[in-house]
Amino acid sequence: MFQKGNNYGSKSKRGKSKFNTELKEYLGDVSNNIIKEIDIKELSNYERIQFLRTILPYLMPKKKEVSQENEFVEQPLFDVQIIDTTETKERLDRFEKYAKENNVKLKDF
């Protein structure tokens, strides 16, 4: 039950991050310098592969699972009516004549 003055939904009690932006920038600069100092030509093939395996997750976006549940269902644009007798044809003609004379649209039915 909701009570006035509660702390539901508020930020955590841990407080602000201890890593400020200056420290993050410094660590980024240090890591960039270390990577620049690595001479890739001196690495063995195994070490090169390990290096690639380490840095690729930071360079390539992660794959997301795509849902295939949205199946396309085709909707008919119109209904086909088969007129099999002359009586049905005459009835349809009378209705079309009545609809034109009285300004009645088929969608009203």
C-alpha positions as protocol buffer text, in pm:
chain_id: "A"
residue {
  index: 1
  type: MET
  ca { x: 0 y: 0 z: 0 }
}
residue {
  index: 2
  type: PHE
  ca { x: 128 y: 345 z: -86 }
}
residue {
  index: 3
  type: GLN
  ca { x: 223 y: 559 z: 210 }
}
residue {
  index: 4
  type: LYS
  ca { x: 312 y: 924 z: 201 }
}
residue {
  index: 5
  type: GLY
  ca { x: 687 y: 990 z: 231 }
}
residue {
  index: 6
  type: ASN
  ca { x: 803 y: 644 z: 119 }
}
residue {
  index: 7
  type: ASN
  ca { x: 1114 y: 592 z: -92 }
}
residue {
  index: 8
  type: TYR
  ca { x: 971 y: 347 z: -348 }
}
residue {
  index: 9
  type: GLY
  ca { x: 1119 y: 403 z: -693 }
}
residue {
  index: 10
  type: SER
  ca { x: 1392 y: 635 z: -571 }
}
residue {
  index: 11
  type: LYS
  ca { x: 1756 y: 595 z: -662 }
}
residue {
  index: 12
  type: SER
  ca { x: 1965 y: 343 z: -474 }
}
residue {
  index: 13
  type: LYS
  ca { x: 2125 y: 416 z: -140 }
}
residue {
  index: 14
  type: ARG
  ca { x: 2474 y: 354 z: -277 }
}
residue {
  index: 15
  type: GLY
  ca { x: 2522 y: 718 z: -361 }
}
residue {
  index: 16
  type: LYS
  ca { x: 2712 y: 870 z: -650 }
}
residue {
  index: 17
  type: SER
  ca { x: 2976 y: 689 z: -848 }
}
residue {
  index: 18
  type: LYS
  ca { x: 3325 y: 710 z: -702 }
}
residue {
  index: 19
  type: PHE
  ca { x: 3474 y: 725 z: -1050 }
}
residue {
  index: 20
  type: ASN
  ca { x: 3449 y: 1079 z: -1170 }
}
residue {
  index: 21
  type: THR
  ca { x: 3492 y: 1186 z: -1530 }
}
residue {
  index: 22
  type: GLU
  ca { x: 3856 y: 1288 z: -1484 }
}
residue {
  index: 23
  type: LEU
  ca { x: 3951 y: 940 z: -1367 }
}
residue {
  index: 24
  type: LYS
  ca { x: 3758 y: 777 z: -1653 }
}
residue {
  index: 25
  type: GLU
  ca { x: 3935 y: 1000 z: -1907 }
}
residue {
  index: 26
  type: TYR
  ca { x: 4274 y: 922 z: -1751 }
}
residue {
  index: 27
  type: LEU
  ca { x: 4212 y: 546 z: -1762 }
}
residue {
  index: 28
  type: GLY
  ca { x: 4096 y: 576 z: -2123 }
}
residue {
  index: 29
  type: ASP
  ca { x: 4415 y: 763 z: -2218 }
}
residue {
  index: 30
  type: VAL
  ca { x: 4636 y: 507 z: -2040 }
}
residue {
  index: 31
  type: SER
  ca { x: 4461 y: 213 z: -2210 }
}
residue {
  index: 32
  type: ASN
  ca { x: 4488 y: 383 z: -2552 }
}
residue {
  index: 33
  type: ASN
  ca { x: 4861 y: 440 z: -2500 }
}
residue {
  index: 34
  type: ILE
  ca { x: 4916 y: 77 z: -2399 }
}
residue {
  index: 35
  type: ILE
  ca { x: 4735 y: -43 z: -2711 }
}
residue {
  index: 36
  type: LYS
  ca { x: 4940 y: 192 z: -2931 }
}
residue {
  index: 37
  type: GLU
  ca { x: 5266 y: 60 z: -2781 }
}
residue {
  index: 38
  type: ILE
  ca { x: 5185 y: -301 z: -2871 }
}
residue {
  index: 39
  type: ASP
  ca { x: 5384 y: -400 z: -3178 }
}
residue {
  index: 40
  type: ILE
  ca { x: 5151 y: -641 z: -3352 }
}
residue {
  index: 41
  type: LYS
  ca { x: 5423 y: -755 z: -3594 }
}
residue {
  index: 42
  type: GLU
  ca { x: 5619 y: -903 z: -3304 }
}
residue {
  index: 43
  type: LEU
  ca { x: 5325 y: -1110 z: -3178 }
}
residue {
  index: 44
  type: SER
  ca { x: 5285 y: -1475 z: -3265 }
}
residue {
  index: 45
  type: ASN
  ca { x: 4980 y: -1592 z: -3457 }
}
residue {
  index: 46
  type: TYR
  ca { x: 4824 y: -1724 z: -3136 }
}
residue {
  index: 47
  type: GLU
  ca { x: 4881 y: -1391 z: -2958 }
}
residue {
  index: 48
  type: ARG
  ca { x: 4730 y: -1201 z: -3252 }
}
residue {
  index: 49
  type: ILE
  ca { x: 4420 y: -1419 z: -3242 }
}
residue {
  index: 50
  type: GLN
  ca { x: 4390 y: -1368 z: -2866 }
}
residue {
  index: 51
  type: PHE
  ca { x: 4431 y: -993 z: -2915 }
}
residue {
  index: 52
  type: LEU
  ca { x: 4151 y: -993 z: -3174 }
}
residue {
  index: 53
  type: ARG
  ca { x: 3926 y: -1203 z: -2950 }
}
residue {
  index: 54
  type: THR
  ca { x: 3979 y: -952 z: -2672 }
}
residue {
  index: 55
  type: ILE
  ca { x: 3911 y: -631 z: -2865 }
}
residue {
  index: 56
  type: LEU
  ca { x: 3638 y: -745 z: -3109 }
}
residue {
  index: 57
  type: PRO
  ca { x: 3354 y: -740 z: -2851 }
}
residue {
  index: 58
  type: TYR
  ca { x: 3425 y: -369 z: -2801 }
}
residue {
  index: 59
  type: LEU
  ca { x: 3431 y: -298 z: -3175 }
}
residue {
  index: 60
  type: MET
  ca { x: 3140 y: -505 z: -3307 }
}
residue {
  index: 61
  type: PRO
  ca { x: 2777 y: -461 z: -3196 }
}
residue {
  index: 62
  type: LYS
  ca { x: 2624 y: -755 z: -3012 }
}
residue {
  index: 63
  type: LYS
  ca { x: 2379 y: -970 z: -3205 }
}
residue {
  index: 64
  type: LYS
  ca { x: 2019 y: -957 z: -3092 }
}
residue {
  index: 65
  type: GLU
  ca { x: 1767 y: -1232 z: -3139 }
}
residue {
  index: 66
  type: VAL
  ca { x: 1506 y: -1139 z: -3395 }
}
residue {
  index: 67
  type: SER
  ca { x: 1152 y: -1262 z: -3348 }
}
residue {
  index: 68
  type: GLN
  ca { x: 997 y: -1438 z: -3647 }
}
residue {
  index: 69
  type: GLU
  ca { x: 646 y: -1439 z: -3495 }
}
residue {
  index: 70
  type: ASN
  ca { x: 514 y: -1150 z: -3704 }
}
residue {
  index: 71
  type: GLU
  ca { x: 372 y: -1352 z: -3988 }
}
residue {
  index: 72
  type: PHE
  ca { x: 214 y: -1168 z: -4279 }
}
residue {
  index: 73
  type: VAL
  ca { x: -153 y: -1248 z: -4321 }
}
residue {
  index: 74
  type: GLU
  ca { x: -295 y: -1134 z: -4652 }
}
residue {
  index: 75
  type: GLN
  ca { x: -631 y: -964 z: -4627 }
}
residue {
  index: 76
  type: PRO
  ca { x: -871 y: -985 z: -4921 }
}
residue {
  index: 77
  type: LEU
  ca { x: -942 y: -658 z: -5098 }
}
residue {
  index: 78
  type: PHE
  ca { x: -1287 y: -764 z: -5216 }
}
residue {
  index: 79
  type: ASP
  ca { x: -1533 y: -1053 z: -5198 }
}
residue {
  index: 80
  type: VAL
  ca { x: -1616 y: -1255 z: -5505 }
}
residue {
  index: 81
  type: GLN
  ca { x: -1978 y: -1352 z: -5546 }
}
residue {
  index: 82
  type: ILE
  ca { x: -2064 y: -1618 z: -5797 }
}
residue {
  index: 83
  type: ILE
  ca { x: -2399 y: -1570 z: -5964 }
}
residue {
  index: 84
  type: ASP
  ca { x: -2518 y: -1914 z: -6060 }
}
residue {
  index: 85
  type: THR
  ca { x: -2879 y: -1852 z: -6162 }
}
residue {
  index: 86
  type: THR
  ca { x: -3067 y: -1593 z: -6361 }
}
residue {
  index: 87
  type: GLU
  ca { x: -3290 y: -1536 z: -6059 }
}
residue {
  index: 88
  type: THR
  ca { x: -2991 y: -1431 z: -5850 }
}
residue {
  index: 89
  type: LYS
  ca { x: -2871 y: -1203 z: -6131 }
}
residue {
  index: 90
  type: GLU
  ca { x: -3211 y: -1035 z: -6156 }
}
residue {
  index: 91
  type: ARG
  ca { x: -3227 y: -986 z: -5779 }
}
residue {
  index: 92
  type: LEU
  ca { x: -2879 y: -830 z: -5781 }
}
residue {
  index: 93
  type: ASP
  ca { x: -2974 y: -598 z: -6070 }
}
residue {
  index: 94
  type: ARG
  ca { x: -3289 y: -486 z: -5883 }
}
residue {
  index: 95
  type: PHE
  ca { x: -3085 y: -415 z: -5571 }
}
residue {
  index: 96
  type: GLU
  ca { x: -2823 y: -214 z: -5766 }
}
residue {
  index: 97
  type: LYS
  ca { x: -3101 y: -10 z: -5930 }
}
residue {
  index: 98
  type: TYR
  ca { x: -3263 y: 54 z: -5591 }
}
residue {
  index: 99
  type: ALA
  ca { x: -2926 y: 150 z: -5439 }
}
residue {
  index: 100
  type: LYS
  ca { x: -2860 y: 405 z: -5716 }
}
residue {
  index: 101
  type: GLU
  ca { x: -3206 y: 557 z: -5695 }
}
residue {
  index: 102
  type: ASN
  ca { x: -3202 y: 592 z: -5314 }
}
residue {
  index: 103
  type: ASN
  ca { x: -2832 y: 676 z: -5277 }
}
residue {
  index: 104
  type: VAL
  ca { x: -2762 y: 363 z: -5072 }
}
residue {
  index: 105
  type: LYS
  ca { x: -2409 y: 230 z: -5045 }
}
residue {
  index: 106
  type: LEU
  ca { x: -2323 y: -136 z: -5017 }
}
residue {
  index: 107
  type: LYS
  ca { x: -2115 y: -81 z: -4705 }
}
residue {
  index: 108
  type: ASP
  ca { x: -2435 y: 29 z: -4525 }
}
residue {
  index: 109
  type: PHE
  ca { x: -2552 y: -333 z: -4534 }
}
